[in-house]
Amino acid sequence: MIFSRMLAVFNARNKEFFRDRSSLTWNFVFPFLLIVGFYFVFGQGMPMFKVGVISQEDAYISRPDFMRLNHIQFVPYAELDAALERVRRHQIDLVIDLDQRLYWVNDESRNGYMAEQVLASTNPEFNRRLVTGEPIRYVDWVLPGIIGMNVMFSSLFGVGYAIVRYRKNGVLKRLKATPLSAFEFASAQIMSRLLMVSVVAIIIFVGSHWALATLMLGDYWALLLSLLIGALAMISLGLAVASRTRSEELTGGLLNMATWPMMGLSEVWFSLEGAPPIVLQISQWLPLTHLVAAMRAIATEGATLVEVAPHLITLVAMTAVFLLLAAVFFNWDSDHR
């Protein structure tokens, strides 16, 4: 009898899943979309070294032997200062000037040291220059990305699943019968999630700063403001995704569709320096990109609010668009009404 009851529930749940065509489609299609997308972005694998190149166009005709080697990505730069700043931040390993036969290396960089040895063995005529300035450890560089990633997951899944569960269980339908408006309900959800996300992010930052002495060159209030604006954009995106759906499986698929591209294309774990232009363009449409860029610039470069204003303005614009979509499509009852 126990087995028969378990089998009945087992069959019922399977039928429910397969009859939900929207969630079934996402469960099968979305992983393949991710695989194909990352194949085209990183299909050749990550290069061993990234080297910035300063030169006039015609200098590429007679490339040095170093530039003929495999597994090294060469990134052209129009300005030397911009390239040197990337070396200071360990985003690239070396900068070479083809016209002057010079190269710059950060002697705190392990990758830079190895790239320098390869250059010296293939083209010893290049003269060495050192990049000065405080080195940025990987933990300093990646911390804003980890905080941004945590904000993204907490905001999207925390709001999205909660609203879908309320709708599926009939809670939203009951709330609709009360004087509570959709604006009041959404505002309460936003403020609650914003408080939780901010507290957790502050704890992560303070704990890391205390335990690992992570770099903080900018203003703490500017960092907090960037965090709040970015969290608002993420929460608003979660509201927009969950504005109509009642299926938790479909909502999970939609949220995964939103989060995984941001995980790979928002420079959370690694820089997209030298990536194909289409990848960089897609990255600029993702809210996590602007949140991480603003926080990283403040923490590791000492950037001011004025300097990160373009990122913050973009996040505010995205928040307005997401909230508008959530308000237009929000439904108290079901997917179809």
Buried (B, 14 or more C-beta within 10 A) or exposed (E): EEEEEEEEEEEEEEEEEEEBEBBBEBBEEBEEEBEEBBEEBEEEEEBBBBBBBBBEEEBEEEEBEBBEBEEBBBBEBEEBEEBBBBBBBBBBBBBBBBEEEBBBBBEBBEBBBBBBEBBBEBBEEBEEBEBEEEBBBEEBBBBBBBBBBBBBBBBBBBBBBBBBBBBBEEBBEEBBEEEEEBEEBBEEBBEBBBEBBBEBBBEBBEEBBEEEEBBBBBBEEBBBBBBBBBBBBBBBBBBBBBBBBBBBBBBBBBBBBBBBBBBBBBBBEBBBBBBEEEBBEBBEEBBBBBBBBBBBBBBBBBBEBEBBEEBBEBBBEBBEBBBEBBBEEBBBEEEEE
